[in-house]
C-alpha cells in the first residue's frame, strides 16, 4: 500500500491585502482556528428544446462561481487586525485576500468583501468569531512564495 500524502492544516494563514500599488503588501490575520477555503462551482443552463432526444432535458455549462470563505478566530475585540476586519465589514470594502494552505506550498488568492461577522461567546469555552468572506471573480491557486 502506498504511504498517505495527507497533511495537517496547521500553518494555514489568512492574509489581508492593503490595496497599495504597484506592490500590494499582505498582512497575516492572527489567532486563526479554522479556514474553509472557497469552493468553486459551475452553473448548468437548461438547453432543452422541443426535439431533445428521448424526452431527456439537456444542459450546457455556464459561468463559474466562487463560494464563500469561512474563517474562525479566537475573538479578541482589542486586536488591531480584527478591528480592520470590522472596518472592512462596516465599509463594504472589497479587497485582495490570500489563504495559505498549511504546508502544501500553495495559496488561494481572491477579491472579497466581509459578508458576515459572528462572535460566539459560550459559557464554558473560549470566545470565537466566525468571519464569512464573499469572493468576487476568479479564485487563483498559486505557489505561495
N, C-alpha and C positions, 0 to 999 in steps of 0.2 A: 504494500500500500504506500502511495506517495505521502510524504510529510505535508501537513497542513501549511497553508500560506496565510492563515488567519492572523490578524493583528489587533491589538488593543486600540481603542480610540483615544487613549491617554496622549496628551500632547497636541490635541486638536485645538486650534486657535481661531477666534473671530477677530478680524481686523477692520477698522473703520477708516475710510479714506478721508483726507482733509480737504479735498477739492482743489488743491493748488495745481497750477500748471507751470512749466511743462512737465515737471516730475511730481507726481502725487505721492504724498507720504501717508503710510498706513500705520495706525497705532492699535496695539492689541487691547481688546476688552478683557479685563481681568475677572477672576473668580467664576469662570465658565464651568458649569457642571456637565451639561449635555448640549450637543448640537445635532439638529436634524437638518442636513443639507437640502438644497432644493431638489424636488422631484422634477422630472420633465415628462410631459405628455404631448400627444399629438391629437388634434381634433379629427373626427371622422365626419365626413359630409355625405349626406344621403344623395345618391346619384341614380336612384331607382327611376325607371321610366316605364311606359306602357308595354314595352316589349322586353322587359328584363327576363332573362331565361328562367323557365320553370317556376315563375312567381316568387323568386328569391329577391330580396332587396339587395341593392348594390351600393357601395360607398367608395369614396376616394379620400385620400389623405389631405388634411387641411393644415392649418397653422400649428406650430409647436407652442407650448405654453410652459412657463416656469412656475412650479409650485412654491408655496411659502417655505420660508426658512424659520425654524423654531429654535430658540436658544434659551436654556435655563441657566440662571446665575444665582450665586449667593446674593441675597438682597442687601444692599448697603446704600442707603439714601445719601450718605456723605461722600461716596465715591465719585470723583470728578467725571470719569468715563460714563458711569451710569447716569450722571447729570446730563451729559451730552446726548445720550440715547433719549432721555426725556425731552430735551430741546428739539431733537430731530422729530420726535413724535408730535410735539405741540406745533411745530412749524411746517409739518408735512414735507420735510426735506428729503429729496431723492438724492442719494449719493452712492459712491462705489464702496463695495464691501468685498472682503475675501474670507473664505473659510479654509484654513489649512487642515488637511485630513490626516491626523495622527502622524505616524512616521512613514507614510506612504511616499512622500516627496511630491505630492500633488496638492493642488488647491482648487476650489471653485471661486470664480470671480464673477460679480454681478452688480447691477444697479438696483437699488431697492429703497422703499420707504418703510419706516417703522409703522406697522399696521395696528399692533396691539401690545400693551404692557400690562401684565397682571401680577402684582405682588401676591405671594402666598404666605400666610402667617399662621402656621399650625401651632397648636397649644404646646406640644412637646417634641418639637423638631426644629431644625434650622429654618430661617425665613429664606425664601427663594423668590425669584421673579422670572416669569416666562415672558420672552420678547419674541414677537412674530414679525418677520420682515416679508414684504410683498415685492418680489422682483419684477422688473420691467425689462423686457428684451431678452437677449441671449444669455445663457449661463455658459461660462467658459471653464473648461477643465484644463489646467495648465500646470507646468512644473513649478514648484514653489522654490524659487531661488533664494 
